């Protein structure tokens, strides 16, 4: 029975790697539907994403590839399937609403397991799409206590990624460490410029000529995790900061959607504090 698999490899670079991997696929009678590779010459690292089809056992293919890759390599052989996400949100609806609409239209290669929010403002919107909504208020709770409640709800779901759709709370180190390379954030700025609160007002006061948005993995360093996708639009002196904010929200939706598409289709390698995106 014909199957499809995504083969993701990153390892120390050496001569003949593409030949070695391709030979395994050829010897098994597999067809290479697509192949992309990249070498970080400064670090001596090799990255490859290959999609193969044919009649094969995924576990056996993985074991055979392990025999020929360097000992420090990272290897994943993944059967393409819809992933599952949990969304955290606060009050702003544009990023969340865009994801919900794409999900409803079949344009998001994932199932939304739940939306969790520290406010109930978005509950009616979410329930229109028959998605479970959980309100976890912060009143009377420390940041750690609130995150414990949120984490408990998250862990009750089956999920691959947590998406911060304008979740306006700074996560603690312990929460981030609980979900390494699993939390995706959309930041309303073209990072690394104008981090933190109200970046559009910062941008306005600086007189910038472009504004943008950045989707990135969340790490302990605020708004400094590995960047997945970015985009910008031009602005000029006629824009007040609220005009910039309104225009920026459109960019945020596009960038977050693009980043989710990359991640959900296994196109992203995390390389230190950077990403390789095929």
N, C-alpha and C positions, 0 to 999 in steps of 0.2 A: 504494500500500500504506500503510495507516494506521500511523503511528508515534507515539511519545510522547517528549516532551523536557521537561527541567527547565531553566527559564531563570532564571539568577541574575544580578542586576544590583545593583551599588552604585556610586553616583556623587554628585556635588554635587547638592543638591536644586534644583529649579526648577519653575515652574508647567507643567502639561500633560504631565508625564512619563508618567503612567499612560495618558493618552489616546494619546500617540504610540506607546507599546509595544502597546497594545490594537489600535490601527489596523493595525499591521503584521500582527498575528495575524488580524484580521478580513479584511484584504485577501487574505491567503493561504488563507482558508477554514478556519482552525484553530479548534478548540474549546478554550476555557479551562476545564480541569477544576478547577483551584484557583488562588487568587491571594492572596498575603499581602504587605503592604508596611508599612514603618515609616520614619519620618523622625526622625533625631536633630536636634532643633531647635537645640541648643546648637552642634553642629558643622556644621549645614547639610548633613547627609548623608542620602541616600535609599537604601533597601534594598528589593528586591523579589524574591520567589520565585514563579514562575508555572509551572504544569504545563499543557502544551498537547498536544493530540492532533490528528492529521490526516495527510494525504498531503503530505509535504514532505521537502526535503533539509536536514539539520541544518546543514551548512556554509553553504548559501545563506541559511538563516534567520539564522545568526550574522552573516554579512556584511551583511545588510540592517539588522539591529539596530544594528550598529556605525556605520552612517551617521547615525543619529539620536541617539545617546547622546553626552553630553559627552566631551571628549577625554581627561579623566583617569579615566573610568569603568572599572570592572572588570566584564567580561561573561563568563559561561560558559553555553553551551548544551550540556546533558549528556543523553545517552541513558541512561535508567535501566537499570542492570545490576548484578549482584552484584559487590561490590568484593572486594579481597583484603587480608588482614591478616597480619602477623607478630606473634607474642606473645612478650614477654620476661617471665620469671618467675624466682622464687628458690626458696623452700621452701613458702610458704603456698599452700594448694590451693583456697580457697573462691572467689576471683575467677576463677581459671583454670578450675576445674571447672564453674562456672556458664556460662562462655562455651562450653566444650566441649559441655555438655548442650544449650544453646540451638542450637548449630551442628548437632548430631546430630538435634535435633527439627525443624529447618528454620525456627527462629525468629530466626536471625541472618542478615541479608541480606548475607552475606559468606562467602568461603571462607578457611579458615585454612591458610596456606601452610606454616607451621612454628612450633614453639615452641622458643625458645632460653633456656637457663638457665645460671646460674653454679654450680648444684648439680644433682646427678642424682636428687634426692629425688622429683621429679614425673614422671620418665621413664615409669614403669609406668602411671601414670594417663593420660598423653598417648597412649601407644601403644595403649591400649584403644580409642581412638577413631580409630586408623589415621592419626594425624597425625605427620609427621616431627618428631623431637625431637633437639636438638643440645645437648650439654653442653660448655660452655666454662669450665673451672675458672680460678680467679684466682691459684692458687698460683704464686709465682715471677714474676708479671707485674706491671708497673706498671699503673695505671688506664688509661693511654693504650694500652698494648700489648693489654690485655684488650679494650678497645673496638674496636681495629683488627680483632681476630679476629671479634668480634660483628658489626661492620659488614660485613665480608667475607661472612659468612653471610647477612646481611640482603640485601645487594646481589645475591646469587645468586638471590633470589626475585623474583617479580613481585608487587608489593604497592602498596597505596594508603596504608595507615596502619600504624604500629607501636603496639601496645597494651602498656602496662606493667601487667601483672596482678600487682601486689604485687612488682614488681622492686625489691628493696631495695638499690639502688646509686644513688649520685648521679652523674648523667651530666656529662661534661665539656662545656665550651662548644663545642669543636670537633665533638663528636658531635651535639649539639643543632643546631648550625648546618648540619650535613650533611642534616638532615631537617626543614626549617622547616615548622611547622604540620602535621606528619605524626605526631607522637608524642603519644599520649593516655595520661594517667596517672590512676589512682584513688588519692586521698589519704584516709587514714583520719582525717579531721577535717573540721569545717565551717570551711573556710578563710575568712578569713585567721588564725583563731585556732589556736593550738597546732600550729605548723609544726615540721618536723624529726622527731626520734626520739621514739618512745613517747608519742604525743599523748593516748592514753587515760589514762595515768598523770598527765599534766599536767592533763587535764580533771578527773580524780578529785580531785587535790590542790586544784584551784580550786573544787570544789564545784558544777560546772555542773549545770543542770537539763535540758539537751538535749545530745545528741551527734549527729554526722552524718558525712557523707562528701561529698567533692567530686571530680568528674571535670573535668580541665582539660588544655589543651594545654601541653606542656612548653616552657619558655623557659630562658634563662640564669639567671633569678631563681628560686631554689629555691622550689617550691610556690606560685609567684605568677603562673603563666601564665594566659591567658584561660580563664575558667570556662565549662564547657559545661552541667553539671548538678550539682545539689546536693539533699540531703534531710536531714531530721533526725528523731529519735525522742525521746520524753521519757524521762528517768531521774530517780532520786531518791536520797536519802541511803542507801538500802539497797543500792545498787549499789557493789560493790568495783570497782577499776579493771579487773580481769579480766572481771567481768560486763559492764562497759561495752564491753570489747574484743569479747566474744562477740556482744553485740547489735549492735555497730558493723559487724561483718563482714557481717551480713545487709543492712544499709543500703548498704555498699560494693558488694555484688553488684548491687543494684537500680539504684544511681546509675550504675555503669559500664555496665550494660546499656542504660539510658535514653540515656546520652551516645552510645554506639555507634549506637543507632538513629537519633539525630539526625544524626550525622556520616555514616553510611553512606547515608542518604537525602537527603544534600545540603541539610540544613536549617540549617546553621550558617554565619554570616558572622563572620569575625574582624575586629574594629573596634578598632584600637589594642590595649589590654590587656583588652578586653571582647569579648563575643560577642553577636550578634543571632541568636536561635534561633526559627525559625518552625515 
